Amino acid sequence: MVLLIYSIISTITSIGIAIYLLWGFTKIKRLSKQPLTTVQPSLAIIIPVRNEVEDLEHALQSVCNINYDNYRIIVVNDRSTDRTPEILENFAKQYPKITVNTITELPHGWLGKNNALYQGYKGSDEEWLLFTDADIAYHPDAINKAMGYTLKNNLDNLAVLPKTVSRSEILNSVLATFGAMLMIYLRPWNSIKPNSWSHIGVGAFCLVTRTAYEKAGTHERVKLRPDDDVKLGYHIKRAGLRQDVLSGVGALSLEWYKNLGQFVDGLMKNSFATANYNVFLAFGYMLSCLLCQALPMPIMFIFGDTTIRLMALGILLAQIVYMIVVVPNKWWYALMIPFAGFLMAYIFVRSTFITLKQGGICWRNSFYSLAMLKGKEE
């Protein structure tokens, strides 16, 4: 009887989530489908870099050849020790729109990337700011169309979800489930609604007016948040400002992580932060990953009778349809959802355990105590 009740709840929940996500994604417009604009207010494109030699040249090449006239690129070199400074020097000589700011010391109480973004803002005076990353490949029209959409809809902040791919198909399948979980949590298609708690923040593409950024508290307000992009978006929305999101498929892309190991290591540093360093909340997230993603299909197929297995098949078919419809997923990614659920549960548990054991997090060769992260350091 317990298995039957769990199976019914899981079936209704899983199919309902798939339908809800498909509906939600229909509400998110594509950046590539937006018209070009001739109205081009001043724009500072702020890119933090630290030992980015592998992706930097390709990313800078794309952003230096955009269909937009009134812009400046501010690259903030945050204590790089590889060939990054040399690459930046060569680009600055070739492209006069590039300004390179170099950070030699990290201020106390700041994460490196957050400080670099903040220093980029301080070195700008443009009306609009675009916070982006050093591994983003832009279509030449992407920024022009984003600005046009923002102005047309009187937005203060626009986030764009990039096409995220990896050379690892296993990682791509996990990213598909991770992305769905993130969308369920954030519900970004509702971020435009002023009375909705939903919000969005994307480190790959955050276009915001200078006034809105300052009203939201700048990166000073999220200076110790590993999830600074989401939290900045949260503060922008809570400040009563207009925010929206577009899909970047066909307009901007990145290889977020190159393999599953990098993905696990990357999320291990900030997963506990998403629970606000609350053990009970982190446990709840872990339990949700197990009960909603990892366990339903394996338990129902292995231990269920014919009726329960048919329900499990219904879950699988709904998830296959979701994967087929949402680009660039593949149908078989649905088969990997239980694995991704177990992996995310493991990451939450491991992240919480390691952070508590060492009393903080290690980030870019710097240690931050839990007291500091929670804002309780004297």
C-alpha positions in Angstrom: 0.0 0.0 0.0 2.9 2.4 0.8 4.5 1.7 -2.6 1.2 2.3 -4.4 0.6 5.6 -2.7 4.2 6.7 -3.3 3.8 5.6 -7.0 0.6 7.5 -7.5 2.0 10.7 -5.9 5.2 10.3 -7.9 3.3 9.8 -11.2 1.1 12.8 -10.7 4.0 15.0 -9.5 6.5 13.9 -12.3 4.0 14.2 -15.1 2.7 17.5 -13.7 6.2 18.9 -13.4 7.0 17.9 -17.0 3.9 19.6 -18.3 4.5 22.7 -16.1 8.0 23.0 -17.4 7.0 22.7 -21.0 4.4 25.3 -20.5 6.9 27.6 -18.7 9.5 27.2 -21.5 6.8 28.3 -24.0 6.6 31.6 -22.1 10.4 32.3 -22.5 11.1 34.0 -25.9 14.2 33.4 -27.9 16.8 36.2 -28.1 17.6 35.1 -31.7 14.0 35.9 -32.7 14.1 39.5 -31.5 14.5 42.4 -34.0 17.6 44.5 -34.2 17.6 48.0 -32.8 19.2 51.2 -33.9 18.8 52.8 -30.4 22.2 52.0 -28.7 22.7 53.6 -25.3 26.1 53.5 -23.8 27.1 50.0 -22.6 29.9 48.7 -20.5 30.6 44.9 -21.0 32.3 43.7 -17.8 34.2 40.5 -18.0 36.1 39.0 -15.0 38.9 36.7 -15.8 41.2 34.5 -13.8 43.4 31.9 -15.5 41.1 31.7 -18.5 43.7 30.9 -21.2 41.7 28.0 -22.6 38.5 29.9 -23.6 39.4 33.5 -23.4 40.6 34.2 -27.0 37.5 32.7 -28.5 35.2 34.5 -26.1 36.9 37.9 -26.6 36.9 37.5 -30.4 33.1 37.0 -30.4 32.4 40.0 -28.1 34.8 42.3 -30.0 32.8 41.7 -33.2 29.3 42.5 -32.1 26.8 44.5 -34.0 26.7 47.4 -31.5 28.5 50.7 -31.7 28.2 52.4 -28.4 30.0 50.1 -26.1 33.2 49.5 -24.2 34.7 46.2 -22.9 36.1 46.2 -19.4 38.1 43.1 -18.7 39.1 42.7 -15.1 42.1 40.4 -14.7 41.8 38.9 -11.2 45.3 37.8 -10.2 45.9 35.5 -13.2 49.0 33.4 -13.1 48.9 31.8 -16.6 49.1 33.5 -20.1 45.8 35.4 -19.5 47.6 38.8 -19.1 49.5 38.3 -22.4 46.3 37.5 -24.2 44.6 40.5 -22.8 47.5 42.8 -23.8 47.4 41.5 -27.4 43.6 42.1 -27.6 43.9 45.6 -26.1 46.4 46.5 -28.7 44.2 45.2 -31.5 40.8 46.4 -30.2 40.7 50.0 -28.8 37.3 49.3 -27.2 39.0 47.0 -24.6 40.1 48.3 -21.3 42.0 46.0 -19.0 41.9 46.5 -15.2 44.3 44.3 -13.1 43.6 43.2 -9.6 46.7 42.2 -7.6 45.2 41.7 -4.1 41.8 40.4 -3.0 40.1 42.7 -0.4 39.0 41.0 2.8 35.4 39.8 2.8 35.1 39.4 -0.9 34.9 36.5 -3.3 37.3 37.0 -6.2 34.8 37.0 -9.1 32.3 39.2 -7.2 35.0 41.8 -6.4 36.2 41.7 -10.1 32.7 42.5 -11.3 32.3 45.3 -8.7 35.7 46.8 -9.7 34.6 46.7 -13.4 31.5 48.6 -12.4 33.6 51.2 -10.5 35.7 51.6 -13.6 32.7 52.4 -15.8 30.4 55.3 -16.3 28.1 53.9 -19.0 24.3 53.9 -18.7 24.0 50.2 -19.1 26.1 47.3 -17.7 26.5 43.8 -19.1 28.0 41.4 -16.6 29.2 38.3 -18.5 31.8 35.6 -18.4 35.1 34.8 -20.1 33.9 31.7 -21.8 30.8 33.0 -23.6 30.6 32.8 -27.4 28.3 35.6 -28.7 26.4 35.7 -32.0 27.2 39.2 -33.5 23.6 40.3 -33.1 23.0 39.0 -29.6 23.8 42.1 -27.6 22.0 44.4 -30.1 18.8 42.3 -29.9 19.0 42.0 -26.1 19.2 45.8 -25.8 16.4 46.3 -28.2 14.1 43.9 -26.3 15.1 45.5 -23.0 14.3 49.0 -24.2 11.1 48.0 -26.0 9.7 46.3 -22.8 11.0 49.0 -20.4 13.1 46.6 -18.4 15.7 47.4 -15.8 17.3 44.0 -16.0 17.5 41.2 -18.6 18.9 37.8 -18.1 19.6 35.4 -21.0 19.9 31.7 -20.5 22.8 30.5 -22.7 22.9 27.3 -24.6 25.0 25.2 -22.3 26.8 22.2 -23.8 29.7 20.0 -22.9 32.0 17.7 -24.8 30.8 15.0 -22.4 27.4 13.5 -23.3 27.1 12.1 -19.8 27.5 15.6 -18.4 25.0 17.0 -21.0 22.4 14.5 -19.7 23.0 15.6 -16.1 22.8 19.3 -17.1 19.4 18.6 -18.6 18.0 17.4 -15.2 20.0 20.1 -13.3 18.5 22.8 -15.6 15.0 21.5 -15.0 15.5 21.5 -11.2 16.8 25.1 -11.4 13.8 26.2 -13.5 11.3 24.6 -11.1 13.0 26.5 -8.2 13.3 29.9 -10.0 10.3 29.8 -12.4 12.0 32.6 -14.4 9.1 33.0 -16.8 7.3 34.7 -14.0 10.1 37.1 -13.2 8.4 39.8 -15.3 5.4 39.8 -13.0 5.8 42.4 -10.3 3.9 40.5 -7.6 5.6 37.2 -8.2 8.4 36.0 -5.9 10.1 34.5 -9.0 13.4 36.0 -10.1 16.3 35.2 -12.3 20.0 35.8 -12.4 22.4 34.4 -14.9 26.2 35.0 -14.6 26.6 34.4 -18.4 24.4 37.4 -19.3 23.1 40.0 -16.9 22.1 43.3 -18.6 21.1 45.9 -16.1 20.8 49.7 -16.0 23.4 51.4 -13.8 20.6 52.9 -11.7 19.0 49.5 -11.1 22.3 47.9 -10.2 23.0 50.6 -7.6 19.4 50.5 -6.3 19.8 46.7 -5.8 22.9 47.3 -3.7 25.6 46.4 -6.4 27.9 43.4 -5.8 28.7 44.7 -2.4 25.4 43.2 -1.3 26.4 39.7 -2.6 30.1 40.0 -2.1 30.4 36.6 -0.3 27.8 34.7 -2.3 29.1 31.9 -4.5 25.7 32.1 -6.2 26.1 35.9 -6.8 24.3 35.9 -10.1 21.0 34.4 -8.7 21.2 36.6 -5.6 21.8 39.8 -7.5 18.8 38.9 -9.6 16.8 38.4 -6.4 17.8 41.8 -5.0 17.0 43.5 -8.3 13.5 42.0 -8.3 13.0 42.7 -4.6 13.9 46.4 -5.3 10.7 46.6 -7.3 12.6 46.8 -10.7 11.4 45.2 -14.0 13.2 42.0 -14.9 12.8 39.4 -17.6 14.5 36.5 -19.2 15.2 35.2 -22.8 16.5 32.0 -24.1 20.0 32.3 -25.7 19.7 29.3 -28.0 21.2 30.4 -31.3 22.6 33.6 -29.8 25.1 32.7 -27.0 26.6 29.5 -25.8 29.2 28.2 -23.4 30.8 25.0 -22.2 30.1 25.4 -18.5 32.1 22.4 -17.5 34.1 20.0 -19.6 33.3 16.8 -17.7 31.3 15.4 -14.9 34.1 15.7 -12.4 34.4 19.4 -13.0 30.7 19.8 -12.6 30.7 18.0 -9.2 33.6 20.0 -8.0 32.1 23.3 -9.1 28.7 22.7 -7.4 30.4 21.3 -4.3 31.6 24.8 -3.5 28.2 26.6 -3.7 25.4 24.1 -3.1 25.3 24.6 0.6 25.2 28.4 -0.1 21.9 27.9 -2.0 20.5 26.6 1.2 21.8 29.7 3.0 24.1 27.5 5.0 21.1 26.0 6.8 21.6 22.2 7.4 17.9 21.5 7.6 17.2 23.3 4.3 20.1 21.5 2.6 18.7 18.2 3.9 15.3 19.1 2.5 16.9 19.8 -0.9 18.7 16.5 -0.8 15.5 14.6 0.2 13.6 16.3 -2.7 16.3 15.2 -5.2 15.9 11.6 -4.0 12.1 11.4 -3.7 11.3 13.4 -6.9 14.2 12.5 -9.3 16.3 9.6 -8.2 13.9 7.0 -6.7 10.5 7.0 -8.4 11.3 5.1 -11.6 13.8 2.6 -10.2 11.6 1.7 -7.2 8.4 1.5 -9.3 10.0 -0.6 -12.1 11.9 -3.0 -9.8 9.4 -3.5 -6.9 6.0 -2.6 -8.5 3.3 -4.7 -9.9 1.9 -4.3 -13.5 -0.1 -1.2 -12.6 2.7 0.5 -10.8 5.1 -0.3 -13.7 2.6 1.2 -16.1 2.7 4.4 -14.0 6.5 4.4 -14.1 6.3 4.0 -17.9 4.0 7.1 -18.0 6.6 9.1 -16.0 9.3 8.0 -18.4 7.2 8.9 -21.5 6.4 12.3 -20.1 10.1 13.0 -19.4 11.1 11.8 -22.8 8.7 14.2 -24.4 10.1 17.0 -22.2 13.7 16.2 -23.3 12.7 16.1 -27.0 10.9 19.4 -26.9 13.5 21.4 -24.8 16.5 22.2 -27.0 19.3 21.0 -27.1 18.4 17.9 -25.0 18.2 14.4 -26.4 15.4 11.9 -25.7 17.7 9.4 -23.8 18.6 12.1 -21.3 15.3 11.1 -19.6 16.8 7.7 -18.8 19.6 9.5 -16.9 17.2 11.5 -14.6 17.5 9.0 -11.7 21.3 9.1 -11.9 21.3 12.9 -12.0 18.9 12.9 -9.0 21.3 10.7 -7.0 24.2 12.9 -8.0 22.6 16.1 -7.0 21.6 14.6 -3.6 25.2 13.5 -3.1 26.5 17.0 -4.0 24.2 18.6 -1.4 25.2 16.1 1.3 28.9 16.3 0.5 28.9 20.1 0.1 27.2 20.5 3.5 29.5 18.0 5.2 32.7 19.5 3.8 31.7 23.1 4.6 30.8 22.2 8.2 33.9 20.0 8.7 36.3 22.7 7.5 34.3 25.6 8.9 33.9 27.3 5.6 34.7 27.1 1.9 37.9 27.2 -0.1 37.4 29.3 -3.3 40.1 30.2 -5.7 42.9 29.5 -3.2 41.2 31.6 -0.5 39.4 30.4 2.6 36.2 31.9 3.8 34.8 30.9 7.3 31.2 30.2 7.9 31.0 33.1 10.2 32.2 35.4 7.4 29.8 33.8 4.8 26.9 34.2 7.2 27.8 37.8 7.9 28.5 37.1 11.5 32.3 37.8 11.5 33.2 40.4 14.0 
